[in-house]
Amino acid sequence: MLNRMMKTATLALAALLLASCGGGTRHGITLSITDAPIDLASSVNVSFAQIKLSGPHVVPTVLNISPAASVDLFQLQGGLTEIMADTIQAQPGDYDTLTLTILADEASGQSNITLPDGVHILYVPPGVSPKVNLPVKFTFNSGGDLFLTVDFDLRKSIVQDPNNPTKYQLFPTMRVVEDQLTGSITGNVATPLVTCLEPAVYVYSGDVTPTDVDISDPQHVNPISTALVGLNSTSGLYNFTAGFLPAGEYTIAFSCNAQLDVANQANTLSFSRVLHVMVDAQQTTFVSFQ
């Protein structure tokens, strides 16, 4: 059976992040993380050192993580999440930026990726900021609760070092959603279509023609998310789930050669099936590739 157990472990953050105090109910902003996965990897550990929430008319909330917290993002695919910060005590008001600071330098191995040939250093290359500013748009009210999820897109974020194939470069690509405004797509793929070891489903906003991932071209139509397809040994079906999608229209496409997709260059992928679906907030849309 596919591993679909919800992960709820909280990272070891500062005392500011305690979920309760004195036995009473505590309200605030809860920040979780999920992953759009990458082929061939069996783990992708990324270390986070700071969380910052800011807006035009509020005092920024800064949470330093010491020691840095490492998250195995590869385990958080298919709609699974892990809590990064529980009930953050932020100032009431309007927020427009979430900043995450990543620890991933070339020498330390603070972040790493495990592939079939072993563990490799994963690092943020020179010229790329380890502080990632993510746009958000929400109003936090005193005494209320708000739930945000960061979707870390590994397929767009990891590239083999062109000068040292034993290392991998990290170009952090993430988006943030307010949970209650999102839904998910889940479904199955007919067995005859799965003729490869790393099948995947690409998810695009709107009605578009599916293409590969190419972060080097700002005009390129990149998927908003991707999902690996896995065999459910109980049902005998190949299943997938793409979660945390803002309500709206989507194009979804099945590919059996996603392993050829290099994030920072143009690649020609074959999509054997394409569907168009609508996603509603707090609902799951079921589809089948036949």
C-alpha positions, 0 to 999 in steps of 0.5 A: 500500500502506498504510504499515505500516513499523515506526518504531524511531527513539529520541527524543533523551533524556538520556544515561541512556537509552542502550541499551547501555554498553561493548558489553555487554547492558543491561536495563531498562524500554523505553517506546514510544508509539502513537496512536489517530488523529483524522480529517482531520489529516496530522500531530499533533506533541506535545512531551514534556519529562519521563518519571517512573516511581514507586511506593509503595516505590521511588525515582522514576525521573525522565528529563528530556528536553532539548531537548523531544522532539517526536513526530508521533503521527499517524504511529503508528497501526495498531499502529506505535510509536516508542521514547520511552526505551530500557532505563530503569534503574529501581529494582527494585520495584512501580510504579503511576504513569507521569507524562508532562510535555507542552510545549504552551502557547498561544503557543509552538507547541511542539505543533501539528496539521496539517489541510487548511487548514494548521498550527495551534497545539495547546495544553493549556488553563488548568486542565488539567495538562501533567503527565499521571499514568497508572496502571500496575501492574507489578513490575520485577526487577533484570536483567530487561526490561519493555516498556510502550506509551503509547496516546495517543488523539488522537480523545479529546484534541483539540478546536477552541478555541471562542474561536479556531478557528485553534487547538486545545486538547489534553486529553491522554488516554492509557493504558499497557499492558504489551506482553506482556499485549496483543493486537490486532484487524485486519481489513477492511471491505467496499467497499460500506460505505465511502461516506465519506472518513474511515471508522473503527472504534471499539473498546470493552471488553466487550459494549456498545452503541457510542456516540460519544466524549464526555470531558465525561461521566464516565458515558459509555461511551467506546471504549478505542481507535479505528482509521482505515480505509484502502484497501490499493492492493495487495489492493483491500481497506479495512483497519484495525488496533487494537493494544495491547488488553488480553486480553478481550472487545471490541465493535467498530463501523464508522462512516462519519461519525466525522468528526462526533465532537467529543471533549467533547460528545455526538454522534449517530453511525451504526454500520453494522456491529457485531461482538463479538470476543475478544482474546488476549495476544500474538495478532492477532484477524482480523475482517471487516465485511461 
